Amino acid sequence: MKRYDVVVIGAGDVGLGVAFKASSEGLKVCLIDKAQVGGTCVNNGCVPSKTLIHVADRILEIRDSAKLGINAEITSLDFKAVMARTRSVVAAGTGGIKQAIESTENIDFYPGAASFIDNRTISVDREKIRGRKIFIASGSRPSIPPIPGLDTVPYLTNETVLQLEDKPASMIMIGGGYIGLEYAHFFSAFGTKVTVIARSTRLLPFEEPEISELLKNEMMKRTDLRMETGVLEVKRSAGGCTVLVKDTGTGKETELSAEALMVATGRRSNADILNVANAAIETGPGNFITVNDQLETNRKNIWAIGDANGRSMFTHAGDKMAEIAWHNATHRKKIRMDFTSVPHAVFVQPQIASVGLTEEKARKDHDILVGKAMYSDTVMGEAMREEQGFAKAIVEKKTQRILGFHIIGPHASVLIQEVVNALAAGGDVRSITGSMHTFPALSDLIPETLNNLE
């Protein structure tokens, strides 16, 4: 049996953060991963999807440039080249990570599936490994619904879509979450006829209702959007596949056909692959590993971070979890993970970014003020002729503490950072409105929103 100071399960961004930190402190580290190093983010998540979406954004920007008096035309779109470049970006990322692991002292890498034998022992391809401290950063995988006939059709997921060589003429997207909508944005920008099937009554129901509504209106211009619709059956057809759907409101059944089918119906835990029950590690809803606010499981010296605990499934949140878990594993004074201040962005068109509470959730426990400003209320927003985008702030009335902030429009993922920084510092409205903002930069949208509280 091989013994290590630290065992890390998962060589994605999150697990690597712990492994490299432990190694830098002279500890003997075991790093295990059954798939490509780099995890979801590098291989089939953030890195490739945003490489594709950046191209889609430029396509729409050119098509929309007439409103600025620019008569531009796209003469051709090279789908093969875009996909090839994206795959090369992924290969470069994984190659760099492999080299970093190999060149780092004190890290032994095991390319295989980890399985718990007990709460201190793990098996990897007949090897038995024992660790003093164990960090589970095993990530998640696509959740595939039990739709009759789905297994008879060669459907795509975020893990396989990058292998496409030719642009589909048409595509049905099962799932109206952020992954499905981002890929719907990409393919529709390239000219694919996209149909999105969503069970919910509104798009991205975790966002503000006004944001969901504006996104729906914009997405409907480029996609066939089927809300409150369930999938009854999938079957092969001459041109690709046929999907039988049912409108949950009217009960009407309809057959939809497309060349390609993509499934983006959420993520599922990898805890079952790890056999965490052998270590008596508790799991919760969705089989994600249960942790406390210090990110430790119910078993002492075992932490679960990133997608493994299902608490906030974003790369930046996972990186923060890795930092906090490592601190708690090596310091007597513990710190907690603040999940309420985790920002997120959805890279659709228009772009969305949010942090903190929605108005509905804030009203349950707080006396609040709400502020709103349109992009067009700012000089730069008017110059851009951005007529639809807006920002919304939710503030505690008595303390002026910012409880939530939500943006939909150009560069939303960049603009939100000022608010994220203020929240992290425990700041109130004055921490933003009291500082100078470069005029007439688009960032003026943030204080403009906070100055409209009522």
N, C-alpha and C positions, 0 to 999 in steps of 0.2 A: 504494500500500500504506500502511495506517495503522499507526503504531508506538505501542506502549504500554510503560510500565514493568512493568505487571502485567496478565496476562490470566487471568481466572477463568472456567472453564467450569462453569456450574451456579449458579443463583440460589436455591438452597435455603438453609437455616440455615447450613450449613457454608461454602458458597461466599460467602455474604453476609458472614460473619464476616471472611474475608480481604479482600474487596472494600472494606468500610467501614474496616477497619484501614489498608489501603494508602492509601485516599483521605485519611484523617485525618493521614497523614504526608506529604501533599502530592504523592503519586505519581499519575501518569496511569493510570487503570484502565479496562480493557475487561471488561465483564461480559456473558456470553452464556448464554441459556437458550432452549430450543426449546419449553418448555411454560409453565405458570403459574409465576410467581415464588413462592417459598416452599417449593418442592420437595415431596417426599413427606410430610414431617412436617405441614406446614400444610394441604396440599390433600387428601390421602387417607391419611394415616398417624396420627400421634400425636394431633393436634388433633381431627379429627372422630371418630375411633374412641373416644377417651376421653370426649368429650362424650356419645356414645351410651351408653358403658359406665357412666358415672356414673348415668344414668337406670336402667339395668338393675340396678345395685347397690341403688338405693333400692327398686325393686320387690321384690327378694328380701329386703331388710331388713324391709320391711313384712310380707311373707308369713311371715317367720320370727319375727315379734315375739311370737307366742303363748308362746314359751318364757320370755319375760320377764313374762308376765301381761298382755300388751296384746292385746286382741281388735280387730284392725284389719282393714279390708276395702278392697280397691281396686275402686272402682265402674266405672272406665273407664280405658283407655289410649289416648292420642291419638298414634298412630304418625305420621300426617301432620305434626302440629305438632312432634314431636321431630325428624323428618328435616328439616323446614323450618328449625328453629332451628339445627341442625347446619350446614346449608348457609350460613346467614347468618353463623355464626361463622367459617367458612372464608372467605367473601367479605370479611368485615371484616379478617381477617388478611392476605389477599393485597392488599387495597386499601391497607392501612397500609404494606406492604412496597413497593408500587409508588410510593407517595408519598415514602417515605424514599429510594428510589433516585433519583427525579426531582429531589429537593431537595438531593442530596448533590453537592458539587462534585467534579470530576475523574473522575466515573464516566460512561462511555458505555455504554448498554445496547443490546445487539443481540438482538432476539427472533427467534432462528432456530437451526437445528441446526449445531453446530460440527463441522468435519471437519479433521483434521490433513493438511497438505500435506507438511511436513517437521517436524523437531524444534523449529522456531522459528516456523513459519508455519501459520496456521489460516484456513480459509475459512468464511464465514457468508453464505449467500445472495449469492454472487458477490463479496462483499467479501473482500479479503485482509488479514489482520491479523497483525502480527508483535509478539511480546512478549519482553522480557528475562527475565522470570520467569513461568512458567505453572503454574497450580494447577487440577488436574482434580478437580472436585467434582460429577461428572455423575450421581451417584446410581445407582439400579437400577430395574428394572421387574419386574412379575410374571412368574414363570417358568411357562409353560403347557406341560404335558406332552403328548406326542404320542398322545393317546387317540383311537382310531377313533371318528368321529362327533361329537367335541366341537365341531368347527367348524360343525356344523349346528344347534347349540342356542345360544340367547342366554344364555350363562352370565355370572355376575357375578364381578368381582374386587374387591379393595380400592379400585381406581380407578373403578369404576362403581357400586358398591353404594349410594353416597350419593344416586344419582338415583332410588331407589325412592320411589314415592309411597304405595303400598299395601303393607301387611304381607302377606307370603306365608303361606299357611296351613301350608305345609310346605317344607322346604329340605333339600337334600343338600349337605353340605360336603365337598369333596374336599381333604384335607389336615388333619393333626392337629398342625400347628405352632402357634406362639403367635398368629399372625394368624387362622388358622382357628378356634382355640379361643376367642379373644376375641369374634369375631363369632358363634360358636355360643352363647356366653354371652348376648350381647345379644338375639339373635332368640328364643332359648328363653325368656328372661325375659319377652318380649312375648307369648309364647303360640304361637309358630311351632313346629311339630313338626320338630325338627332331627335329621338323621342325619349323623354324622361318620365319614368313611372315612379310616383311618390305616394306612399300610403298616408302621409300626414295631411292635415288641412291647410298647412302653409309651409313654405320652404324655410328650412333652417329654423325650426320653432324655438330654438334656444336664443335667437336674436330678438331685438325689439320688433314688435309687429309692423311698424312703419318701414323698417329695413327689409323685413321679409316681403312686404308688399311691393316695395320698389324693385327688389331683386326679381320677383316673379314677373312684374310687368316688363322688365328689360330682357329677361330670359325668354319670355314668350315671343319676342321679336325674332329670335334666332332658333328656337327649339319648339317642338310640339310637347307642351308640358301637360301631363296628366296627373292632377292632384286627386287625393282621396281615392286612389286606384290600387287594387290588389291584383297580384298575378295568380292566375288559376292553373296555368299549364304552359309548358314550352315544348315545341316540337320542331323537327327539321322541316325545311321547305326547299323548293328548287333554288331559290335565290339566297338561301341562308337559314333563317329561322322564323318561326311564327310564334307569337306570344298571345295567349288568351288572357284578357284582363277584365276586371269587373269594377265598375264605378260603385263605390261603397255607399254613395248617397242615393242613386237612382236604381241600383241593382242591374243596370244595363251591362251586358257582356259584349266585348269587341275583340276582334282579331287584328293584331298589328304585326306587320312583317318588316324585316330588315336584313341587310347583308351580314351585319355583325351584332353580337349581343355582349354587353358588359354588365357585370354584377358588382355593385358597390353598395352593399347593404350593411355596412358596419364592420367592426373588428371583433375577434374573439380571442380569449385568453389562451396562452400556451402552457398554462399550468398543468393541463392534462398530460402533455408530452413529458413534463418533468417528473410526473408521479409524486407531487408534493405531499400527497396523503401518507406516503411512507415515512415522511418526516413529521407528520402530524401538524403540518402548516395549514392554517385556516384559510379558506377561500370564501368569497362573498358572492353577490349577484354577478352573473355572467362568468362565474368561475375565476374571476380575478383575485389575486392574492390580497388578503386583508392586511393592512398596516395601520399603525397609529400615526399621530402627527409627526413623530420623529422618524417615520418610515421603516420602523422595525416590525417584523411579523410577530406572531404570538410565541415564536421560538427565539430564545435569546441568541444574539449574535448572528441572526439571519435577517437581512433587509431585502425588501422588494422595491425596485425603483423603475421609473419610466412606465411604459405600457403594461408592464407586468402587474402593477397594482390597479390599473384602469382608472386612476383618480383624475388625471389630467393628461390626455394622450397627445401631447405636443412635444417636439424635440427640445424646445427651450425649457419647458417644464421638467422634462427628464434630466436635462443637464443640471438644472438647479437641484433636483432631487439627489443626483449623484454627489453633488457638493455637500448637501446637508447630511446625507447618510454617512458619507465618509467622515465628516466632522463628528457626528454622533458616535461613530464606531471608534474614534480615537481620542475623544475628549470626555472628561467627566461632566462638564457643563453641557447639557443638551440644548439644541435649538429645534424649532418646529418648522415644518413646511407650511407656508401660507398659500393655500389653494385659492383663496378669494381674490388674489391680485395677479393671477396668471392671465396674461393677454392671449388673444388668438386672432388670426386673420384668415379670411377665406379669399383665395385668389381667383375670383370670378370677375365678371365685368357687369356692373361696377364692383370694385373691390370693397371688402368689408373688414373692419377691425373693431374689436371690443375688449374691454377689461372691466372686471367688477360686476356689480349687480345690475339687472334690468330694472326698469321702473316698477314692474309688477312685483318682483321679489323684494325690492327696497321698501315698498309701501307696507309690507307686512310687519316690519319691525322698526320703521323709522318715520319721523315726520320730515318730509323731503321737499326740496325745490327741484324743478326741472328746467333746464335751459336748452334751447335749440337754435342753431344757426345754419343757414344754407351756405354752400360754397360760394354762391353768387353774392352773398353779403360781404365778401372780401374782395379786394381789388384784383388779386390774382385769380380768384375763382371766376370773377366776371370776365377777366381777360381770356380765360380758358373757355368761356361760354359754357361753363358747367352749370346747368339749370336744375338738375335733379338731386345731386348729392347734398348731404347734410351731416351734421354732427349733433349728438344729443348727450347732455350731461345730467347725472342724477347726484344731488348733493344733500347731505344731512342739514336741515335748516338751522338747528341750534349751533352746531360746531363748525359749519361750513366745510365739513370733511367730504371729499369726493368719494362717492360710493360706487359709481359706475360711469363709463364713458363709451359711446358707441358712434362709429363713423361708417358711412357708406359713400364712396366716391373715389376719385383718383388719389393714389398714394396714401390710402387710409392706413395701410400697415406701417408706414413711416410716421405719419402724423400722430398715431396713438402712443408712440414711445415717450413723448413728453409727459403724458398723463401717467403712464406706467412708472416712470421715474419718480413722479410726485407721490404716487401711492406707496411706492417702496420706501420713500423717506418719511411717510406718515404725514405728508403735507395736506393743507387745505386749499381752498380756492385761491387764496392770496399767494400761495407758493407759485402759482402760474401767472395770475393776473398782475402780480406785483413785480414781475420781471419784464424787461424789455424784449419785444419780439421784433425781429427784422422785418421792416415794412418795405414793400408790400408782399412779402413771402406768403406762401399758402399756409404756413404754420399759424398765421393770424386767425385761422379758423378756430383754434382751441380757445384762446382768451375771449374771442367773440361769442362763442357758445356759453362760456361761464359768465359773461356779462349780461346774459339774457335770462338769468334765473328768475323764476316766478312760481 
